[in-house]
Amino acid sequence: MGEQIMEQTVYHTKTAPTKGERIGAWAGAALILLTAFAVAFGLHPHYRLIGVGIAAFAVVPLIWKRTWWWACSLVLLGLVVLLWAFGPAGYRYTSLLPLLAIVLVLVFRFAGRGVKIGASVLAALGLVALLLVEAPIIAAANRENETEADYVIVLGAAVYGETPSISLRSRMDRAVEYLAAHPSAKVVASGGQGEGEDISEAECMRRYFLRNGIDESRILLEAHSTSTMENLTFSRTVIENDGGSAEHVAVVSSGYHLYRAKAMAASLGMQAVGLAGADGYPLYMTGMYIREALGVVKLWLFGTWEREACLSSVYAIAAR
């Protein structure tokens, strides 16, 4: 009888929350509510990512010392929601990393030995494959050899209403720098109008170049493209219609994008020099490098088909 009482006492001692845990739980709950209120009713959009991140980490005191793996999983899930719901494409691809971590935490908590070994092997193979694809992407991003080119093609990126995204602004800044150093060069602003864009990416660039002292006679517009292959294919036509040659051009894009852009240009008979815009936030860039790896795999598998489809689009536009 005494042993049973002792076992019950030990059991309750292990599971009953301490005063510190209760305080932490109430503090965590209050922080989540306050952050949710701030996000909903007045926190500036630029800081919502931070606010939701604080709320996600506030989950930890609510369940600490109960089951560590639930704490890890919930925090990671909060990070996934944070990156997916409030961030642009780069952050969404970054969310794949905590999502993968959740799967591994649950596998190693619940699965049998065979499943754990299989998951470890798959994770290792996936990492090796990712590194093999990323190697040429990273090499191209860090290798810039600026030479004289008569035409500079600036590849479009997102426009929010009429405001350029950080990626597009960095590309335009790099183009302005190049055009200032090469006053005889012309620029092709390449990019159509996508969802959430009140003007085409090409028009957004044209306005930016004019504000930064680039004469309008040096600016050519290509406002039909919706992909990188279309950017380059349609820009080549614009250059040829201007009486120039697209055999040797400079291509301005984000560093992570230069390998694929130059490979596509080469498939179109264009020798392209890559010019990289400044990098964005590390968390964002992580996602963009993940996204670009998928784009490179697609290029390796379907590049020829995509090129032919774009050439067909050129003929269709010319026939209008």
Secondary structure, 3 states (H helix, E strand, C coil): CHHHHHHHHHHHHHHCCCHHHHHHHHHHHHHHHHHHHHHHHCCCHHHHHHHHHHHHHCHHHHHCCCCHHHHHHHHHHHHHHHHHHHCCHHHHHHCHHHHHHHHHHHHHHHCCHHHHHHHHHHHHHHHHHHHHHHHHHHHHHCCCCCCCCCEEEEECCCEEECEECHHHHHHHHHHHHHHHHCCCCEEEEECCCCCCECCCHHHHHHHHHHHCCCCHHHEEEECCCCCHHHHHHHHHHHHHHCCCCCCEEEEEEEHHHHHHHHHHHHHCCCEEEEEEECCCCHHHHHHHHHHHHHHHHHHHHHHHHHHHHHHHHHHHHHCC
